[in-house]
């Protein structure tokens, strides 16, 4: 029997599949990890930016405070906060340091002026102290700033020193030229031949002085040329002025003729340009005016001295006349010695020769003179025919005394003037013969009251209260005067009424009577209003 | 330079508008990227599912073939015994039993292999979809960060 067919002959055995099917979990988890990585990166970036912002803010504040306290290089390399802090602190510190450096350097530069060594020393000291206090990381940068600033400052100081030296040299040259010009002008103004020869030598020196200034660079060539021209013009001008002064000093000189001659000469001369000629003429006229003013001042002084002398002489002679000791020969000598005003001398001579004086003064004239002592002068009292010598003497002495007291003061005189004005009088017109007796009496009464009131005050208050007292007197006098007028008009009205009583007035007579009464009523009313 | 100057001036004058337009474009592109990443994951998942289905079909086909082969072997054995005038007993029955056991074993092994492959592919499909979603979310996050950086 043949071998039967077996299953294994037809089918190979199934083996367990050991291959692993990729189920994608690795990819999924990787994707998940990537997502978280993204989250982490974003969060880290945000955190880093926040830290950098905070670092920049704090660094800027620390740098501005002058003590940046920089973070270490390792921290700056690994931390955004530290890196930003260091950057901001460095920047802020350097900005602040540069500003301070600029201020300090400017101050030291100004203090040093043109002293370069002094600036170098003081600036070096500041530099040393600043670098010593600065953070070590920033010293190089700071030092570089100092070196640059010092270099620029030294360059400026050097230039200023050169300029100063040049200015001094220019000033010296100008002064030398001016002195030389003065000397030449003075010598040329002289008529002495030796002086004229010396002027020529001085002129050569002047030329050499300007030329040497051009050679050593003090003046440029153009400036030297201008200096030559100006010096020669100045010599001409000063020579002319010096000669003009001599003309002024000469008693027989004619300054105006001198100026005219100069103008004529200038028409043909080219020594000075027209504008310079004009200036020269102005200078000469100004000199002339100055001389005239001085002469006028001298004359005024002489006049014042003579007036003072006359015043003293007048007083002395008047006192002698009143004392009865004045002689005609004394008067003559005083006139010859110019010790007395000739008018006063004539008046005194007339008094001496005429014996124009009464034995007893007129009481009315005496009162008027007494209350108006300061309104008249001594001459008026002396020549008053109604006063005796004794009263004249007393009044004049009293007047002199009053002049020294409150009555002679400005408030005292003003008070009197006010009283005059309130009475409708021209101040100072009391001795005017045209003044009516009524006005004179009214004024005398007001003045008496005024003087009595002031004299009742303590001496130290009289001057200050004089005007106030005068105002009170004025009010009282005006009121009294007005009331007096009212009374007078009322009396007049009564008189008119009495005259018309019992009469049968008609026609024109009646009209005249009515007008008169109406007029009086109106005036009474106005006066009463004024009195209020 | 003559042409660039007015353009630069216009850009400087409209810097705010340009920044807003850029942010809008970035946002739109980020949205498109999100959708594309998600769709890619879904497509890959569908592909894995189809492969798992094909693996199942192939396993069933192999099972049919094995059963057919076993029947053929048993039929041959039965035919040989009938021709020889012997009954199916003793060693013949033992041989048949062995063949049947071998076939059953093969079937079990194949089924196990197939189940393993189908499970793996199913899991791969699920993971592919999740991976796509994660990548889409990551893309969207990046877009957000970029847009935030423009503001």
Interface residues (C-beta under 8 A of the other chain):
Chain A: X1 X2 X4 X5 X6 X7 X8 X9 X10 X11 X13 X14 X15 X16 X17 X20 X21 X22 X23 X24 X25 X27 X28 X30 X31 X32 X34 X35 X38 X39 X42 X45
Chain B: X44 X48 X65 X66 X69 X70 X72 X73 X74 X76 X77 X80 X81 X84 X86 X92 X95 X98 X99 X100 X102 X103 X105 X106 X107 X109 X110 X112 X113 X116 X117 X119 X120 X121 X123 X124 X125 X126 X127 X128 X130 X131 X134 X135 X137 X138 X141 X142 X145
